[in-house]
Amino acid sequence: MNIEAARAAAAEDYPEFLTDSKGREHPSIARKAILSGAWDTGSIVRRHLVEKEGGE
């Protein structure tokens, strides 16, 4: 699995938008960070790389 696919898979774990107590929707910061590549070295993205490669 390449890094772009791992980012997409990791981003699926997070909602696109979060709703606050007043009912307003806001983009998920975590999802944006994952898709931008900011968390490529973090366990969130690496976990998906390892799962798809079958390694540890």
ROVO-902359 format. One record per residue (C-alpha): residue number from 1; chain; z, y, x. Coordinates in nm, 4 decimals, m for minus. Each point is the difference from the previous one (the first is absolute). Example, Ala and Ser with C-alpha at 12.3 -4.5 7.8 and 13.67 -1.06 7.14 Angstrom:
2
+--------+------+----------+----------+----------+
| torkol | rose |        Z |        Y |        X |
+--------+------+----------+----------+----------+
|      1 |    A |   0.7800 |  m0.4500 |   1.2300 |
|      2 |    A |  m0.0660 |   0.3440 |   0.1370 |
+--------+------+----------+----------+----------+
//
This chain:
56
+--------+------+----------+----------+----------+
| torkol | rose |        Z |        Y |        X |
+--------+------+----------+----------+----------+
|      1 |    A |   0.0000 |   0.0000 |   0.0000 |
|      2 |    A |  m0.0809 |   0.3434 |   0.1326 |
|      3 |    A |   0.2337 |   0.2971 |  m0.0089 |
|      4 |    A |  m0.1774 |   0.1692 |  m0.2926 |
|      5 |    A |   0.0427 |  m0.3101 |  m0.2162 |
|      6 |    A |   0.3653 |  m0.0263 |   0.1053 |
|      7 |    A |   0.0547 |   0.3643 |  m0.0997 |
|      8 |    A |  m0.1568 |  m0.0601 |  m0.3407 |
|      9 |    A |   0.2099 |  m0.3132 |  m0.0546 |
|     10 |    A |   0.3191 |   0.1792 |   0.1018 |
|     11 |    A |  m0.0804 |   0.2983 |  m0.2225 |
|     12 |    A |  m0.0259 |  m0.2343 |  m0.2994 |
|     13 |    A |   0.3773 |  m0.0532 |   0.0313 |
|     14 |    A |   0.0545 |   0.3644 |  m0.1000 |
|     15 |    A |  m0.0969 |   0.1836 |  m0.3193 |
|     16 |    A |  m0.2755 |   0.2612 |   0.0158 |
|     17 |    A |   0.2174 |   0.2534 |  m0.1777 |
|     18 |    A |   0.3725 |   0.0409 |  m0.0569 |
|     19 |    A |   0.1361 |   0.1661 |  m0.3131 |
|     20 |    A |   0.2923 |   0.2361 |   0.0323 |
|     21 |    A |   0.2769 |   0.0561 |  m0.2539 |
|     22 |    A |  m0.2067 |   0.2691 |  m0.1757 |
|     23 |    A |  m0.2974 |  m0.2324 |  m0.0472 |
|     24 |    A |  m0.2178 |   0.1559 |   0.2688 |
|     25 |    A |  m0.2064 |  m0.2303 |   0.2194 |
|     26 |    A |  m0.0058 |   0.0400 |   0.3772 |
|     27 |    A |  m0.2064 |  m0.1915 |   0.2562 |
|     28 |    A |   0.1991 |  m0.2635 |   0.1878 |
|     29 |    A |   0.0729 |   0.1309 |   0.3493 |
|     30 |    A |   0.0510 |  m0.3536 |   0.1333 |
|     31 |    A |  m0.3383 |  m0.1119 |  m0.1322 |
|     32 |    A |  m0.1740 |   0.3041 |   0.1493 |
|     33 |    A |   0.1666 |  m0.0590 |   0.3369 |
|     34 |    A |  m0.1045 |  m0.3660 |   0.0051 |
|     35 |    A |  m0.3617 |   0.0745 |  m0.0908 |
|     36 |    A |  m0.0211 |   0.2822 |   0.2559 |
|     37 |    A |   0.0991 |  m0.2327 |   0.2828 |
|     38 |    A |   0.3287 |   0.1745 |   0.0706 |
|     39 |    A |   0.1916 |  m0.3269 |  m0.0408 |
|     40 |    A |  m0.2397 |  m0.2322 |   0.1866 |
|     41 |    A |   0.2719 |  m0.1015 |   0.2462 |
|     42 |    A |   0.2645 |  m0.0399 |  m0.2702 |
|     43 |    A |   0.1089 |  m0.3285 |  m0.1494 |
|     44 |    A |  m0.1533 |   0.0888 |  m0.3370 |
|     45 |    A |  m0.3577 |  m0.0203 |   0.1339 |
|     46 |    A |   0.0670 |  m0.2566 |   0.2743 |
|     47 |    A |   0.1438 |  m0.2436 |  m0.2546 |
|     48 |    A |  m0.3368 |  m0.0130 |  m0.1758 |
|     49 |    A |  m0.1855 |  m0.0504 |   0.3276 |
|     50 |    A |   0.2245 |  m0.2947 |   0.0910 |
|     51 |    A |  m0.0169 |  m0.1574 |  m0.3475 |
|     52 |    A |  m0.3795 |  m0.0011 |  m0.0022 |
|     53 |    A |  m0.0343 |  m0.1214 |   0.3598 |
|     54 |    A |   0.2456 |  m0.2824 |  m0.0608 |
|     55 |    A |   0.2170 |   0.0907 |   0.2985 |
|     56 |    A |   0.3443 |   0.1335 |   0.0588 |
+--------+------+----------+----------+----------+
//
